[in-house]
C-alpha cells in the first residue's frame, strides 16, 4: 500500500481514534505488547498522568495511505523534563545547558512511565513495515526542527527497530535490565531444579518466610474491584513517595486500567489478618508478564521478592508464558533467576556538537554495558553450571 508523503501530529490519541490505532497494532508482534495498545495510552491521557501539565504533552504521529486511511502511528511526547522515562540523559542535559544550550523541551517516542521493551514505530500489517517506519522517523525528526527542540529519543524499542534506526543514522544506546526466561518449566519446583542447591534452599526459605501469617491473592479480569485498587494505590503512594519523591500515576489511572484492561492486568496482593498490606501490579502480554509497580504499608522480610519475582515466575509458568520482565534496575534480581538482558534506545540530537560528543560517549558505554552483562551472568548466575 502506497503512503502519502506527509505526517500528521495529534495532541490526543483520541484524535487518531481507536479503530485507526488498533489497525496499526494488529500485527501479532505489536498486539502482544499491552503498553502500545490504544487503551493503555489513552488511559494515561484520560487520567491526566500523560498531559502537558505533568510534562508529558502528546504529539502522536500518524501516516496515511493513498486512500487517506491511517497506515502507521507512533506514540510521541513533548517532554519538559526527563522523569518517568528510565533512559537517563540528565548528564547530557546538564552538560549542554552549562555550555549555553537549551536541552528541554525534547521529544520522546515511548510508553509513558514504562521501562518495557516494545514496538514504537507501528505500521499496519498490509503496509511495507520499513517504509512506514521511515516515514514516522522522518516525521519525528522534522518535528524536532519545527518545534526547535534539542533531541528525539526512542525509548525501549525492539532490537529490530533499534537496528533499523541505527541504519537510518540515529545514535544507538544500550542498557540492561533483568529478565526471567521460561526454559519450558512444568512448575516452579521444576524451575528451582535448574538452580544451584544453595539458591534452591535460599529461595524456598525466602518464600516460606515471606508468606508466614499472610494470604497472597492473584486478581485479574472480573475479580478486580475498586477496593483492590484503593489498597494498591495506598501501597503505591507510600512506597513511591519514599523511593522517588513524586509517584507518576494517580488514583484515576488505576480505576481506568481496571475498567478497560482488566483482562491484561495481574494484581498480586498480600493480606495479613484481613488487611491488605502489599501488592505488585503486572500487565499481561501475549507471551510475557510485565512487572510494573510495587508497594507496601508494612515491612515483611522477603515479601517484595515473593510478590514481584517468585509469584510472577510461578504465574508465568502456570500460564505458559515465555518470560517475565520485572522492570528497571535491581542487580539483586539475578539471584532470583532474572538474568542481565539488553534493552535499547535510539537518539537524534539536533546540535552537531552535542551529537558528536554523545556519539563518542555511547560507543564507550555500549562496550561497558555489554562487558558488565557478560560478567554479571558469569559471576552471579544462580543456575547450575552446564
N, C-alpha and C positions, 0 to 999 in steps of 0.2 A: 504494500500500500504506500503510495507516494505521500510525502509530507509537505505541508506548507512551510515556506521559509520564514516563519515567524514564531515567536514565543510570547505567550501572554502571562501576566503577573496577577496573582489573586490574593487579596488581603484576608480572605477566609476560604477554608477548604470547601465550605458550602457553596461558594461561587462556582466551583468546578462541578460539584454535585456528586452524590453517592454513586449513581449509575455510571457516570463517566470515570470516576476514580476506580471503582470496582472493576471496570473493563480493563483498566491498565494494570491491575494487580491480579488478573485472572490466571496468569501463568503459574504452574504448580510451585516453582521455587519462590515466587513472590507471595502467593496466598498462604504459604507455610508460616510466614512471619507475622505475628499479630501487631507488631509495632509500626507497620506501614499500612495497616488496614484503615479504611476511611473512619470507622468508629473510633479507634484509638486516637487518631489525630484530631478528630472533631471534638471528642471529649476533652482533650487538652485545651482546646479553644473555648468550648462552651462553658467549661468550669472557670475560665479566666486564668488558668495556670500558664498557658502559652498565649500571651497577649502583649500588646505594646507596653502596658504599664508594668509588666514584670520583666521587660527587656527581651521578650520573645515575640516580635512582630511578624506574623505570617506574610510571606512573599512567594506563595506556592507557584510553581511554573507549570504551564500546560502547552503542549504542542498539538496541533490539529492536522488531520489528514486532508487530502484534496476535497473531500466531501464536507469538511467542516466539523467532523467528529473528533473528540479528544483522543489522541493516539499515544501520548506519553505525558507523564507527570513527575514532579519531584517535590518533596516536602522541603521548603526553604524558609529560613527565618532571618530577619534583620536583628542582630544582637547588639545590645549596648553594654555587654559585659561577657565574661567567659564562664559564668556559673551554670551548673546543670548540664555540662557538655561531656566531661570526663576525658576530654582531649586537651591536655594542659598547654596553653600557649601564653601564660602570664609573663614568662621571661621575655618572649618576643615583644609583647605589648610594652613592657617596662623599657626595654632597650630602644624600641622605636620612638616612644614618647620622650625619653631622655635626649634622643637625637633631634627632637623637634617635630616629629611626625605625629599624626593622629591615627591611632590604631582602631578606636571604636568610633562609629559602629562598624560591624563586619557582617558578612553573610555566612550562614552555615546550612548545609543540607543534612538533616538529621531527624531522628525520632526524639522528641523533647524528653529530657531528663532520663534517658535510657541508654546506658552504655552497652548496647546489644548489637551484634553484627547482623546486618540485613541489607536488602537492596535499597538503594537511594535514588536510582535513575530507573523509573518504572515505565516499561514500554508494553503496549498492547500486544497480545500474542501473534496477531496477524500482521504486525509491522516489523520490519527489519530492526532487530534489537540495537545493533551498533549505530544505525542511522538515528534512531530515536535518542539514544544516549548522547550522541554527538550534538544533536540539536539542543538538548537540555543543558549540557555542559556549556556549550557556546552561549546559550541564553543567559545562564547564570554569570558567566564572565562578563558579558556585555552589560548586565545589570550592575555589576561591580563598578564599571566605568560611569554609567549613567547616574548612579547614586553616590559616586565619589567615596566609596568605602575601600578600606585597606586590603581586605582579604576575603577569599571564599574558602571555606573548609567543607569537606565532605567527610562526615564522621561515621566510623564503623561501617564502611561499605563491605560488600562481599569481596573475597580475594579476586574474583573475576573482574568486578568493577574496578578494583584497585589497579589491577594490571592495565585495564583499558584506559583509565585516567592517566596513568604514567605514560602510556604510549601517546596520549594527547598533550603531553607536556606539563602535567600537574606535578608538583613536588610530592614525594611519597614518604609517609611516616609509618613506622611500625611500633607497636607496643605489645604488651602481653596481658592476658587475663588467665584465669584458672578454670578449666572446663573438665567435666567428667564425661567419659565416653563409655557407652554400653558395649561391652565385648560379647554380647549375646548371653548375658547372665540370666539364669532362670529365677533367681531370688536374691535378696540382699545377702543371705548366707553364702550363696554362690559367688557373689562379688567379694565378700570377705575372704573366701578361699583363694582368691588371686593375690592377696596381700601377704606381706611377711607376718610371721607368727606374732611378733611384737606389736605390729599395728593392729592385727585382729583383736588381740587382747585389750589394747587401749580403746579401740572403738567400741567394743562390747561394753567395757566399763563405763565409757562416757555416755553411751545410750542408756544404760541401766541407771546411772546416777541422775541423768537429766530428767527422766520421767518419773522418778520416785515421788509418790504422792500427787502426780499430775495425770491429767487426761489430755491426750492430743487428738484433735478433731480435724479432719480434712474436708473442706467445703468447696463445692463447685456447683455451677448451674443453679437449679431451683432451690438448693439448700442454703444459698447465700441470702441473708436478711440484713435489714438495716442495723439490727442490734450487733451483728458481727462487724459491720463497717464502723459503728460507733466505737467498739472496743479496739479495733485495729488502728483507727485514726488516733486514739489516745496513745497507743504504743508508738506510733509513727512520729507524733509530735514530740513526745517526751524524749525519745532516743534521738530524733533528728535535731532537736534544739541543742542537745548536749554535744552532738557529733559535728554538726555543720553550722549551727547558729541560726539558720533560717531554712526550714524544710520547704521544698519546692511545690508540693502538692497540697491542695485544700480539701476540705471535707466533701465538697460537691463533686470533686473528681472521682472519689471512690463510690459515691452513690451512682453516678452515671456509668461507671465501669460495671457495677453490679446490674444496672438496668439493661445495658446494651451489649455487654461482652461476658456475661456470666459463664457461658459455656467455655470460655477461653481463660477463665480465672481459676486458680487453685489457691485457696486461702487456708493456711495451716495455723490453727490456734491452740494454745495450751491453757488449760483451765485447772485452777487449784481451789479445792473446797468450794466449787460452784462459781468461782470468779475468774474471768479471763485475765491472764497476766502477761501473755506474749503472743506474737504472731509473725508469720512470714507470708508475704504476697508473692505469688508466681503467676506468670502468664504461660498458657499452654500453646505451643506451636504444633505443627503437623508432625514433627519428628524431634522436638526439643522442648524441654521445660526451662523457662527463663525465670530465675530468681531475681526479684526486684527490690523489695523493701522489707525491712525487719524492724521490730520494736518490742520493748518490754517495759513493764512498770514494776517488776520485781526481779532481782538478780538471782538467777538459779544457775549454778555451775553447769556448763556444757549444754544448756538449753539452746543457745544460739546455734551450736553445731548440729544439734538434733533437728531443729525446725528448718534451718536453712540448707543443710548439707545432706544429712542422713535420710530425713524424711523425703527430700527431693529425689535422691537416688532411688529409694525404695519405690516411690510413686512412679518414676520413670521406668524402672524395670517392670513393675506390675502392668504398665500400660504400653509396653513395647516401644518406648521412645529411644532414640539413638544417643541422646546426651542430655546433660544439664549444664546451663551457663549460670554461674552463681554471682554475676555482677563484677564490678571493678575491684582491682587490688586484692590484697589478702594472701600473703605467702603461706599463712597457716593452713590454707585450703589444700595444699599439696599433701599433707599428712592424712587428709580425709579422702584422698583419691582424685582430687581435681588437679590435673597437670597443666604446666605452662602451655599456652596456646596463643598464637599470633593473632592480633587484631590490628586494624589498619585505619588510616585516614589519608586524605589527599588534599593538597592546598594550592591555591593560586594566590600570589601576592603581587599587588599592582605596582609597588615601588621596586624597581630593579635592584637597588642597593640592598634592601631588606630581603628580597627574594634570593639574591646570591648568598647572603650570609646564612639564611635559614637552610638553603640547599646544602651548604657545607656541613652545617650542624646535623641535619637529618641523615646524611651519609654516614657520619660517625655514630650517631645514635642508633641507626639500624644495626650496625655491626655489634654495638654493645648489647642491645636488646636480644639479638639472636644468640650471642655468646652466653648471656645470663640465662636465657631459656634452656639452652643445652646443659649448662652447668647445674641448674636447679633440678632438672629432670633426672640427671645422672646421680647427683649427690643426695637428693631428698625424696626420690620416688618411693612410695610405700609398697609398691608391687614387688613380688618375689623376683629375684634375678632369673632370667631365662636359663 
